[in-house]
C-alpha cells in the first residue's frame, strides 16, 4: 500500500506551489506550527481544526496561492485516510472486541495468577505490551487502570511500582509499533516497509520498555509513594458477563496480525522474488488490512461467541467500536494534509538540503523535530505526522531498514516529556490521584526515558544494520 503510493508520487512529481526561498519557507514552517500550537494550547481548539488552519497559515506565509494550498491539503488528507483509515477502524473494532468480551481481563487474570512479589512489575509490563498491541493508548489506559489499582490495593504494592510498568508497556506500543495510528502514518509518509518496521519496532521496544518500566518503577516508587485511590477503581467489563473467552484463544487473536505481518516480511527477505507464488500469497495475507481483518473475523468466533454475544450484539459492538475513532481519523487525516502542504511548499527539500549542510544524521534530525512538535502541541500523533512530513525526503535514498528506523526515530521523539498540554498527562494524574508535580516526577519522566532510550537504540541499530 505504502510502496504503491510512493511509486505513484515518484511517477507524477508535484511542482512546488511556491517559489519562496529557504528563509521565507523557514518562517512559514515556524508560523504554521506556532498557529497549530496556539490554537490547541491557548484556545483549546480540536487538533483537526488546528491542523487545517495551520496548513492554510503555512501556505499563506510561504506566499503560495490559496487554491493550491487547499488542493495540497485535501490531497494529503485523502491519501492519508485512504492509506491508514481502514487499518485504524479495524484496530478499533478488534480493541472493542477484546475489551467487551472479557478477553483482555482473561489475559490479565491468567498472567497475574502466575506472578507475585518481585515478578509483579514484570507481569504488568507483559500484560500492557500484549494488550497494547491492538488498542489505542487511551483505551488501554482505561482498560488496565482497574487492574493496576486492584493489584496495588490487594497486594499492598506501591502504586508506582505497578502502574509505571503498565503505562510504559502501553506507551511504547503506541509510539513504536504498528498498527497504531502514529507509526502507520509515518510508514506511509516515508514509504517504509511495514513488516520491517514492525520487526525493528518490537526489537527496540523490548529493552526500552524494560528500562522505562520495571527498572524506572523502582525509583518512581521512592519519589512518589502514594496508595491506590479507592474511589477510582471502576467496574471491569467482564464482571457483567457470565462467561468469557479462553486465554489461549484470546492471545492467538491478539497476536494474529503481528504474526501475519512479520511472516510477510520474513518471506520477502528469504525469497525476494515478486513473481514467486509463495511470496505473492504472503504479500496478500501479510498486508496490514488483511491481517487485521483476519483478526477481527477470528475474534467473532474466539472472543464474542464464547462470551455469549448474539449476532445482533456483535453488530452493535462493531458500531460502538467505530464511533470513538472519528476524531482520531480526522486528526490523522488533517495531519496528512499538513504533511502534504509541507512537501508541496518545498519544505521537505529544504530540510534535506539543511541536513546535508549541517551534517546532522537524518535519524537524529527526525527525532529532534518530533521532540520539538511534541513539546509544543502535547500530541504524539500530531508530532508524528508533522515530523514525518518534514523528513520524508530524507528517506528517498535510504535502504529498507534505515527507512524503517527513520519511522521509529520519529515515533521515539513523539513520546518525549508529556506535560500539561497532553491529554494523557491528565488521564494518568486523575486515575492515580496524583498532583501535577507527582505526575511530572513519574509519568513525564517515564515518557522522556522511553523517548531517549528508544532513540538511542534506533541510532545504535543504524550503525549495525
N, C-alpha and C positions, 0 to 999 in steps of 0.2 A: 504493500500500500504506500509506504513512505518512499520506497525507491521509485515507484511509478510517478508519483507527484514530482519528485526531484528531476527525473528524466524529462518530464513534460516541460518543467520550467527551463531546463537546460536547452531543450529544443526550441523553445519560444522565448528568448530573453526579453525582459521588460526594460524599456528605456527609462532612465531616471525621470521622475516627474518634476524635478527642479534642477537648475544648473548652479545652485548655491555652492560656495566654496567651503572648505573644512571649518573655518571659523564660524560661519553662519550656521552650518549644519550642527556643529557642536553646541552652539547656543540654542538651536531649535530642539535638540535632544534634551538638554537640561530643562528648557522651558516646558516641553511636553511632559516630562517626568514630574516636574515641580507641580504642574497643574493636576496631574493624577494624584500625587501625594496630598496636596492641599485639599482637594475635593473629598478624598477618603478620610483624612485625619481631622481636618478642621470642620468641614461641612457635613461629615458622616454620610456622604453620598454613596450609593451602591457602586461596587467596583466596576460593574458593567457600564454604567453611565459615565463613571470617571474615566475609564479606558477609552470610551467612544469620544468624549470631549477632548481628552488628552491627545488622541490621534489627530483630531482636527486642528488642535493648537499646534502640534508638531509641524503639520503641513503648512499652516499659516506662517509660522515663524521661519520655516525654510523657504518661503516665497513660492510655494507650489500652487497652481490653480486649484481652487476648492473642489471642482468637479473631479479632477484627477485624484485628489486626496480621498474623496468619498469612494471612488471606484477602487482604489487600493485597499481601503479599509474593508469594504464589503466583500471584495475578492478574498482577502485574508481570512475574514470571519467565516465565509462559506467553506473555504478549503479546510480550515481547522476543524470546524464542526463535522464536515464530511469525513475527515481523517480519523477523528477520535470520538465523535459524538455517540456512535453506536457502541463503542467499547465502554464508555462511561456509563451508558444506560444498562448494558449487560452486567457490568460490575456492580451497579446499584441494586439490580434485581437479585443477583447472587448474594450480596450482603444482606438484603432484606430477608431472603430465604433462610440464611444462616442464623439470623437473629430471632426471627419469629417462630421458627420450627423448634428452637431449643438446641439446635446443633452446636452453636457456639458455647452454650452452657455445658453441653455434654463434653466437649473438648476440654473446657476449663476444669470441670469437676474431675475428669479422669486423670488429668496431669497433676492436679493438686492432691489427689488421693495417693499419688506415688511420691510426693515431695513433702519434706518437713524440715524444720530447723534452718540450717545454713543453705540448704538446697532451694528454699522457697523463693528468694530473689531470682535465681536461675530459672525456676519453673515459671515465674511471672513473665520473664523476658521471652521465654519459649512460647508461652500462650499468646502474648501480644504479637509476636512475629508471625505466628501461624494465622491467628485471627485477622491480623492487619493486612494480609495479602489481598483479600478481595474487598476490604472495607475502606471507605473514606475515613480520614483521621478522626473527624468529629463523631462519626458513627461508632468507630472503635472505642473512643473515649467513653461515650455514653454507655456502651455495652460492657466495658471492662471495669468501670468505676465501682459498680456494686460489688464485684468480685474483690477488687483491691481493698475496699473498705471492710468487707466482711472478713477477709483473711487477716487483715491487720487487727481487727477487733477481737476475733475469736482466738487467734494465735498469740495475742499480746505483742505484735511486732510494731516497730516504728513505722509510721505511715509512709515515710520517705523511703525506707528500706524496701518496701513492697511496691510503692507507687512509681518511683523513678524507673525501675526496670521495665514496668509495663508501658509507661509513656515513651521510653526510649525505643522499645520494640515497634510501637505504632508509628512514631515519628520517622524512624529510619526507613521503614517500609514506604511511608508516604512520600518521602523525598527522593528515594533512590531506586525503587523497584516498580517497574510497570506491572499491572495495568493501572496504576494510579494516574490521575489526570496530568499532573506536572511532568513526570518523566515521559508520558505518551506525547505530549505537546512538543517537548524538547526533541524527542526522537524524530517526530515529523518535521520539525523545523530544520534540523541539521542533516536529515537524510541518513540517520544511523540505522543499523540493523537491530531490530527489536530483540531477537534471540540472544545476540552477543551482548547487548546492553543488559538484558535480564541476568545473564550468567555472571557478567562482571559486577553488576549491581549487588547480587547476592554475595559474591566474593568480598566486596568492600563492606557490605552490611554486617557480616558476621563479626569481624573484630571491632567494628565501630559500635555495634550495639552492646558488646561485652564491656567495652571501656566506659561508654556513656551510661550503661545500665547498672548491672550489679556492682561494678568497681566504683563508679562515682556515687552510687547509692550509700555506700559506707560513710562517705564524707558528708553527703547531704543530710543524712540522718543525725549527724553530730551538730551540723549548723542549724538545722530546723527540726527540733524534736517535738512533734505535735501528735496527739491521739487522733484516731479516725472519728470524724463528727457523726454522731448518731442520726441527726436529722437528714443527712444526705445519703442514707442508704435506701435507694429506691427498690421497687419490686423487680425481680428478674423475669424475663419473658417466659421462661419455662415453668414458672410457678403456677401459671394458669392452664398448663397442658397436662393431660392425663398420661401421655407418653411422649417420648422424644426419640430422635434417630440415634443409631449406634455410633460409637466413637470412630470405628474403622471406616464406615461409610461416609461419615462427615469429613474425615481427614482426606479421603480419596477425592471427594467432591471439591474441597478447597484446593488441593494440590494439582488437580487435573489440568487447568490452564497452564500452570508453570511447567508441568511435565511435558505437555504437548509443544509448547514454545521452545523449551530447551532441546527437545528431541529434534525439532526442525533445525535449530542452529547447529547441533552436532552432526546431523546428516549432511547439511550444506558444507560443513568443513571436511568431512570424511570423503564424500562422493564428489562434490564440486563439479557436477555436470548437469546443467539445467534441463537437458533432454532425457536424463535418466528417469525412468518411470517411478522408482522408489523415492527419489528426491522430489519429484513433482507431487506425489501423494503427501509427503510430509510438509511440503510447501503450503498445501491446502489445509491439512488438519492442524498444522502448527501456526497458521496465521492467527493473529490475536482475536479476530472476530469469531472464527470457527471454534477456537479453543475456549473462549468464554461462553459462546452459545452452547457448546457441548456440556460445559459445567452446569449451566442453567437448566438444560433439559435433564441432565443426570440428577440434579438437585430435586426436581419434581418427584423422582422415584426414591431417592436416598434420604431426602430431608423432609419433604412435605407430606408424602403419603404415610411414612412411618409415624409422623406426628398426628395423623388423623385428619389432614386437611381435605375437604371436599373439592371437587372441580371448581365450584363457584368461589370458594375461599382462595384457591390458587390464583384464579383470575384477579380477584380483588387485591391479593398480595402484590402481584406484579404491578398493578396500577398504583398502589401506595408506594412501592419501591421507586417508581419513576417520578412521582410528583416532587420530591425534595431536590432532585438534581437539576431542575430548570434553571435555578440561579447559577449553579456550577457550570452548566453548559454555556450560558450566556457570558459568564466571566471568561471562560476558556476561549470562546469564540471571539469576544472583543479583544482578548489578549493576542489572538492570532491576527486580528485586524490591525492592531497596533504594531505587531511584528512586521506585517506586510508593508505598512506605511513607512516604517524604518528602512526596510530593504529598498523599496521603490524610491525613497528620497535620496538614496545613495549613502545612508549612514553605515550600512554593513561594510561597504567598500572602504569607507573612511576608517572604520575600526580596524579593518585588515591592514591598511597602509600604516596606521599609527602603531599597531602591534609590531610591524616589521621595523619601523623607525626606532621604536623604543626597546626593541629586543625583549619584550615581555612574552614568556611562554603562553601559548594560546589557552592552555588549561587553567593557568593561574589567572589570566585576564578574565576568563569566563566566570571563575569563582568570585573574583573581586566585584565584577559588575552585578552578579546575583546578590552578593552580600549588601552592596550599596542600595539596591532596589528593595531588598527585604527589610533593611533597617528603616527605610523611608516609608514604605507602604504597609508593612506588617503582614503582608500576604505572601506565603511561599509560592502559591500558584501564579500570582502577578509577577513576582520576581523571576520565576522560571520562564514564563512565556516571553517576558520583555527581554531578559538576558539572552534567551535563545535566538530572538530576532536580531539582536545586536551582533552576536558572534557567529551566526550561521555561515557567513562567507569563509570563516576560518576552517570549516570542515571540508571545503572543496577539494583540497589536495591531501586530506588525511586518509590513513588506512582505516579499514573497518573497525578495528579495535580502538584506535585513537578517537574516531568519531563517537564511539560508544562512551569512551572516557570523558569526552567533552560534555556529553549529556549528564554524566554523573558529577562532573565538576560543577555544572550549573545547579543540579539538584542539591549538592552539598552546600553550596553558597546560599541557596534559598532558605536554608534552615537556621541561619546564623542569628543568634541573640533575639529570640522572641521577647517583645516587651509590650508596653501598654497599648500600642496600636494594632495588636494581633488578637483576634477573637479567641484563639487557642489559649492565650495567656489568661484571659478572664474565665474561660471554661475550667481550666485547672485550678485557678485561685478559688472559685466558688465551690467546686466539688470537694476540694480538700480542706476548705475552711481556713485558708492562709491569708496573711496580709500581703500587700503589694511587695514589701521588702522580702518577705519569706518566699514569695513566688519567684522573684528575681534570683535569689540565692540558690534555688533548686531548679525550677523549670527552665528559666532563662539561661542559666549556666549549663544545664544539660544540653539544651539546643545548640549552644555555642561549641560544646565539646564534640557533639555529633558533626557539626559543620567542619570544624578544624581537622578532626581525626579522619573523617571521610575524604576531605580534600587532600590531606596528606597521603592517604593510601592511594588515591587516584593518581597523584603525581608520581608516587613510587612505582605503581604499575606501568605508568607511561615510560619509565626508564628500563623496564624489564621486558615488556611485550611490544 
